Structure formats: structure tokens, C-alpha cells
Amino acid sequence: MRELGHFLSSHQTPNFQPYFRIQERHREDFAVNRVITPDTISRMITMAQFSMNPIEIKVSEKNGATTIALALPDEASRREDVVPISGFPRVLVMDHIKKSKNPLNVRYKACN
């Protein structure tokens, strides 16, 4: 966790903060970007802890596959590079239903 914190810290710039992009696959219009704050990164480094507030993920159906990616700055192209997170896409709503004691705070909310 500490090494990941150092990695994220090295990708912070005055004009960019790493973030997660969460969305239903092929539904970019409902994407949610969640910034990984400097305080979160600091806790990763000093206390080996990672936590963020719950995120509302909108999906069009219970079987909607959710993708999560990490956005980092790409110095060569002067834009962000969005890298998929291993294990995604996943059908979070169905995963939650199958594992009733899942720690994720997942609620199904249809979007059109």
C-alpha cells in the first residue's frame, strides 16, 4: 500500500491529481471521476491505509458491467492516460446480490 502511495504521489502535478474513472462499460456518458486526494495518498504512504467515500455507480441494468480505471498524467502527450484496473469489468450489482455480506455499498439505480 505504501509503495502504491509513493507511485501515486510521483504522478501528482500542480495541474493534475490521479483519479479513478468508474462507469458502466460502453456508457461513457455516465462515467464518474473520483479524485484520489493528496490526503488519501498521504494516508497510503504513512499508515498503509486506503479509503474513499462510497461512490454511486449508475448502470442501465442489473447485468451492466462496470469498469474502473486509474487516470495518470501522460507527460509525452500532455494529457491523461486511463489504465484499466485488473479484475474489471465486473457486474457489481449481481456480485453484490450473490454475496450478501459483500463490503461494497452497492445499490442498483437504473439510468437511461
PAVOMAR-959358 format. One record per residue: chain; residue number from 1; residue in three letters; x, y, z of N, C-alpha, C in turn. Coordinates in nm, 2 decimals. Layout:
! PAVOMAR-959358
('A' NUM 'ALA' (X Y Z) (X Y Z) (X Y Z))
...
! end
This chain:
! PAVOMAR-959358
('A' 1 'MET' (0.08 -0.12 0.00) (0.00 0.00 0.00) (0.09 0.13 0.00))
('A' 2 'ARG' (0.20 0.12 0.08) (0.28 0.23 0.08) (0.35 0.26 -0.05))
('A' 3 'GLU' (0.39 0.16 -0.12) (0.46 0.17 -0.25) (0.36 0.23 -0.35))
('A' 4 'LEU' (0.23 0.18 -0.35) (0.13 0.24 -0.43) (0.11 0.39 -0.40))
('A' 5 'GLY' (0.11 0.42 -0.28) (0.10 0.56 -0.24) (0.22 0.64 -0.29))
('A' 6 'HIS' (0.34 0.59 -0.29) (0.45 0.66 -0.34) (0.44 0.68 -0.49))
('A' 7 'PHE' (0.39 0.57 -0.56) (0.37 0.57 -0.70) (0.27 0.68 -0.74))
('A' 8 'LEU' (0.16 0.69 -0.67) (0.06 0.79 -0.70) (0.11 0.93 -0.67))
('A' 9 'SER' (0.18 0.94 -0.56) (0.24 1.07 -0.52) (0.33 1.12 -0.63))
('A' 10 'SER' (0.41 1.03 -0.69) (0.50 1.07 -0.80) (0.43 1.12 -0.93))
('A' 11 'HIS' (0.30 1.09 -0.94) (0.22 1.13 -1.05) (0.13 1.24 -1.02))
('A' 12 'GLN' (0.14 1.31 -0.91) (0.07 1.43 -0.88) (0.15 1.55 -0.94))
('A' 13 'THR' (0.08 1.64 -1.00) (0.14 1.76 -1.05) (0.06 1.88 -1.00))
('A' 14 'PRO' (0.11 2.00 -1.02) (0.03 2.12 -0.98) (-0.11 2.13 -1.05))
('A' 15 'ASN' (-0.11 2.07 -1.17) (-0.23 2.07 -1.26) (-0.30 1.94 -1.27))
('A' 16 'PHE' (-0.26 1.84 -1.20) (-0.32 1.71 -1.22) (-0.31 1.63 -1.09))
('A' 17 'GLN' (-0.42 1.56 -1.06) (-0.43 1.47 -0.94) (-0.48 1.34 -1.00))
('A' 18 'PRO' (-0.42 1.22 -0.97) (-0.47 1.09 -1.01) (-0.61 1.07 -0.97))
('A' 19 'TYR' (-0.69 1.00 -1.05) (-0.83 0.97 -1.02) (-0.87 0.84 -1.08))
('A' 20 'PHE' (-0.98 0.79 -1.02) (-1.05 0.67 -1.08) (-1.16 0.72 -1.17))
('A' 21 'ARG' (-1.18 0.65 -1.28) (-1.29 0.67 -1.37) (-1.37 0.54 -1.36))
('A' 22 'ILE' (-1.50 0.55 -1.31) (-1.59 0.44 -1.29) (-1.71 0.46 -1.38))
('A' 23 'GLN' (-1.74 0.35 -1.45) (-1.86 0.36 -1.55) (-1.91 0.23 -1.59))
('A' 24 'GLU' (-2.03 0.22 -1.63) (-2.08 0.10 -1.70) (-2.01 0.09 -1.83))
('A' 25 'ARG' (-1.97 -0.03 -1.87) (-1.90 -0.05 -2.00) (-1.98 0.00 -2.11))
('A' 26 'HIS' (-1.91 0.08 -2.20) (-1.98 0.14 -2.32) (-2.08 0.25 -2.28))
('A' 27 'ARG' (-2.08 0.30 -2.16) (-2.17 0.41 -2.13) (-2.09 0.53 -2.07))
('A' 28 'GLU' (-2.00 0.58 -2.15) (-1.91 0.69 -2.11) (-1.99 0.81 -2.06))
('A' 29 'ASP' (-2.11 0.83 -2.11) (-2.19 0.95 -2.07) (-2.22 0.95 -1.92))
('A' 30 'PHE' (-2.22 0.83 -1.85) (-2.25 0.82 -1.71) (-2.12 0.80 -1.63))
('A' 31 'ALA' (-2.01 0.82 -1.68) (-1.88 0.80 -1.61) (-1.87 0.89 -1.49))
('A' 32 'VAL' (-1.81 0.84 -1.38) (-1.79 0.92 -1.26) (-1.64 0.92 -1.24))
('A' 33 'ASN' (-1.58 1.04 -1.22) (-1.44 1.06 -1.19) (-1.43 1.09 -1.05))
('A' 34 'ARG' (-1.34 1.01 -0.98) (-1.32 1.03 -0.83) (-1.18 1.05 -0.81))
('A' 35 'VAL' (-1.14 1.18 -0.77) (-1.00 1.22 -0.75) (-0.95 1.14 -0.63))
('A' 36 'ILE' (-0.83 1.10 -0.64) (-0.75 1.04 -0.52) (-0.68 1.16 -0.46))
('A' 37 'THR' (-0.73 1.21 -0.35) (-0.68 1.33 -0.29) (-0.54 1.32 -0.23))
('A' 38 'PRO' (-0.47 1.43 -0.22) (-0.34 1.42 -0.15) (-0.35 1.36 -0.01))
('A' 39 'ASP' (-0.46 1.39 0.06) (-0.47 1.33 0.20) (-0.48 1.18 0.19))
('A' 40 'THR' (-0.56 1.13 0.09) (-0.57 0.98 0.07) (-0.43 0.92 0.04))
('A' 41 'ILE' (-0.36 0.98 -0.05) (-0.23 0.93 -0.09) (-0.13 0.94 0.03))
('A' 42 'SER' (-0.14 1.05 0.11) (-0.06 1.06 0.23) (-0.09 0.94 0.33))
('A' 43 'ARG' (-0.21 0.91 0.35) (-0.25 0.80 0.44) (-0.20 0.67 0.39))
('A' 44 'MET' (-0.20 0.65 0.26) (-0.14 0.53 0.20) (0.00 0.51 0.23))
('A' 45 'ILE' (0.08 0.62 0.22) (0.22 0.62 0.25) (0.25 0.61 0.40))
('A' 46 'THR' (0.19 0.69 0.48) (0.22 0.69 0.62) (0.16 0.58 0.71))
('A' 47 'MET' (0.04 0.54 0.67) (-0.04 0.45 0.75) (-0.08 0.32 0.68))
('A' 48 'ALA' (-0.04 0.31 0.56) (-0.07 0.19 0.47) (-0.22 0.16 0.47))
('A' 49 'GLN' (-0.30 0.27 0.46) (-0.44 0.26 0.46) (-0.50 0.33 0.33))
('A' 50 'PHE' (-0.60 0.27 0.27) (-0.67 0.33 0.16) (-0.81 0.33 0.19))
('A' 51 'SER' (-0.88 0.45 0.18) (-1.02 0.45 0.19) (-1.07 0.58 0.12))
('A' 52 'MET' (-1.19 0.56 0.06) (-1.26 0.67 0.00) (-1.41 0.66 0.03))
('A' 53 'ASN' (-1.48 0.77 0.02) (-1.62 0.77 0.04) (-1.69 0.68 -0.06))
('A' 54 'PRO' (-1.81 0.63 -0.03) (-1.88 0.55 -0.13) (-1.91 0.63 -0.25))
('A' 55 'ILE' (-1.91 0.55 -0.36) (-1.93 0.61 -0.49) (-2.06 0.56 -0.55))
('A' 56 'GLU' (-2.15 0.64 -0.60) (-2.27 0.59 -0.67) (-2.24 0.56 -0.81))
('A' 57 'ILE' (-2.26 0.44 -0.85) (-2.23 0.39 -0.99) (-2.36 0.37 -1.06))
('A' 58 'LYS' (-2.39 0.44 -1.16) (-2.51 0.42 -1.24) (-2.50 0.32 -1.35))
('A' 59 'VAL' (-2.59 0.22 -1.35) (-2.59 0.12 -1.45) (-2.73 0.11 -1.51))
('A' 60 'SER' (-2.74 0.07 -1.64) (-2.87 0.07 -1.71) (-2.95 -0.06 -1.68))
('A' 61 'GLU' (-2.88 -0.16 -1.63) (-2.95 -0.28 -1.59) (-2.87 -0.36 -1.49))
('A' 62 'LYS' (-2.93 -0.45 -1.42) (-2.86 -0.53 -1.32) (-2.74 -0.60 -1.37))
('A' 63 'ASN' (-2.74 -0.64 -1.49) (-2.63 -0.71 -1.55) (-2.53 -0.62 -1.62))
('A' 64 'GLY' (-2.54 -0.49 -1.59) (-2.45 -0.39 -1.65) (-2.31 -0.41 -1.60))
('A' 65 'ALA' (-2.21 -0.43 -1.68) (-2.07 -0.45 -1.64) (-2.01 -0.31 -1.61))
('A' 66 'THR' (-1.94 -0.31 -1.50) (-1.88 -0.18 -1.46) (-1.73 -0.19 -1.48))
('A' 67 'THR' (-1.67 -0.08 -1.53) (-1.53 -0.08 -1.54) (-1.47 0.03 -1.45))
('A' 68 'ILE' (-1.35 0.00 -1.40) (-1.28 0.10 -1.32) (-1.14 0.11 -1.37))
('A' 69 'ALA' (-1.10 0.24 -1.39) (-0.97 0.27 -1.45) (-0.90 0.37 -1.37))
('A' 70 'LEU' (-0.77 0.37 -1.37) (-0.69 0.47 -1.30) (-0.63 0.57 -1.40))
('A' 71 'ALA' (-0.66 0.70 -1.38) (-0.61 0.80 -1.47) (-0.48 0.87 -1.41))
('A' 72 'LEU' (-0.38 0.87 -1.49) (-0.25 0.92 -1.46) (-0.21 1.02 -1.57))
('A' 73 'PRO' (-0.12 1.12 -1.54) (-0.08 1.21 -1.64) (0.02 1.14 -1.74))
('A' 74 'ASP' (0.01 1.17 -1.86) (0.10 1.12 -1.97) (0.18 1.24 -2.01))
('A' 75 'GLU' (0.30 1.25 -1.96) (0.38 1.36 -1.99) (0.42 1.38 -2.14))
('A' 76 'ALA' (0.43 1.27 -2.21) (0.47 1.27 -2.35) (0.36 1.34 -2.43))
('A' 77 'SER' (0.23 1.31 -2.41) (0.12 1.36 -2.49) (0.06 1.48 -2.42))
('A' 78 'ARG' (0.10 1.51 -2.30) (0.04 1.62 -2.22) (-0.11 1.60 -2.20))
('A' 79 'ARG' (-0.15 1.48 -2.18) (-0.29 1.45 -2.14) (-0.29 1.34 -2.04))
('A' 80 'GLU' (-0.41 1.29 -2.01) (-0.41 1.18 -1.91) (-0.42 1.05 -1.98))
('A' 81 'ASP' (-0.36 0.95 -1.91) (-0.37 0.81 -1.96) (-0.46 0.73 -1.87))
('A' 82 'VAL' (-0.56 0.67 -1.92) (-0.66 0.60 -1.83) (-0.63 0.45 -1.85))
('A' 83 'VAL' (-0.59 0.39 -1.74) (-0.54 0.25 -1.74) (-0.64 0.16 -1.67))
('A' 84 'PRO' (-0.69 0.05 -1.73) (-0.79 -0.03 -1.67) (-0.74 -0.10 -1.54))
('A' 85 'ILE' (-0.82 -0.12 -1.44) (-0.78 -0.19 -1.32) (-0.81 -0.34 -1.34))
('A' 86 'SER' (-0.72 -0.42 -1.30) (-0.73 -0.57 -1.31) (-0.86 -0.62 -1.24))
('A' 87 'GLY' (-0.93 -0.71 -1.30) (-1.05 -0.77 -1.24) (-1.18 -0.70 -1.29))
('A' 88 'PHE' (-1.16 -0.60 -1.37) (-1.28 -0.53 -1.42) (-1.27 -0.54 -1.57))
('A' 89 'PRO' (-1.39 -0.54 -1.64) (-1.52 -0.51 -1.59) (-1.58 -0.62 -1.51))
('A' 90 'ARG' (-1.67 -0.58 -1.42) (-1.74 -0.68 -1.33) (-1.89 -0.63 -1.33))
('A' 91 'VAL' (-1.97 -0.73 -1.30) (-2.12 -0.70 -1.28) (-2.14 -0.68 -1.13))
('A' 92 'LEU' (-2.12 -0.56 -1.09) (-2.12 -0.53 -0.94) (-2.26 -0.56 -0.87))
('A' 93 'VAL' (-2.36 -0.52 -0.94) (-2.49 -0.55 -0.88) (-2.52 -0.69 -0.85))
('A' 94 'MET' (-2.49 -0.78 -0.95) (-2.51 -0.92 -0.94) (-2.41 -0.98 -0.84))
('A' 95 'ASP' (-2.29 -0.93 -0.84) (-2.19 -0.97 -0.75) (-2.24 -0.95 -0.60))
('A' 96 'HIS' (-2.30 -0.83 -0.58) (-2.35 -0.79 -0.45) (-2.46 -0.88 -0.41))
('A' 97 'ILE' (-2.55 -0.91 -0.50) (-2.67 -0.99 -0.47) (-2.62 -1.13 -0.43))
('A' 98 'LYS' (-2.52 -1.19 -0.51) (-2.47 -1.32 -0.48) (-2.39 -1.33 -0.35))
('A' 99 'LYS' (-2.33 -1.22 -0.31) (-2.25 -1.22 -0.18) (-2.32 -1.12 -0.09))
('A' 100 'SER' (-2.42 -1.16 -0.02) (-2.50 -1.06 0.07) (-2.41 -0.99 0.17))
('A' 101 'LYS' (-2.30 -1.05 0.21) (-2.22 -0.98 0.31) (-2.10 -0.91 0.24))
('A' 102 'ASN' (-2.11 -0.88 0.11) (-2.01 -0.80 0.04) (-1.99 -0.67 0.11))
('A' 103 'PRO' (-1.87 -0.63 0.13) (-1.85 -0.50 0.20) (-1.88 -0.38 0.11))
('A' 104 'LEU' (-1.90 -0.40 -0.02) (-1.93 -0.29 -0.11) (-2.07 -0.24 -0.08))
('A' 105 'ASN' (-2.08 -0.11 -0.08) (-2.22 -0.05 -0.06) (-2.28 -0.03 -0.19))
('A' 106 'VAL' (-2.33 -0.14 -0.25) (-2.38 -0.13 -0.39) (-2.53 -0.12 -0.39))
('A' 107 'ARG' (-2.59 -0.03 -0.46) (-2.73 -0.01 -0.47) (-2.76 0.00 -0.62))
('A' 108 'TYR' (-2.86 -0.07 -0.67) (-2.89 -0.06 -0.81) (-2.98 0.06 -0.84))
('A' 109 'LYS' (-2.94 0.15 -0.93) (-3.02 0.26 -0.97) (-3.01 0.27 -1.12))
('A' 110 'ALA' (-3.12 0.24 -1.19) (-3.12 0.24 -1.33) (-3.10 0.38 -1.39))
('A' 111 'CYS' (-3.02 0.39 -1.50) (-3.01 0.51 -1.57) (-3.05 0.49 -1.72))
('A' 112 'ASN' (-3.09 0.59 -1.78) (-3.14 0.57 -1.92) (-3.05 0.65 -2.02))
! end
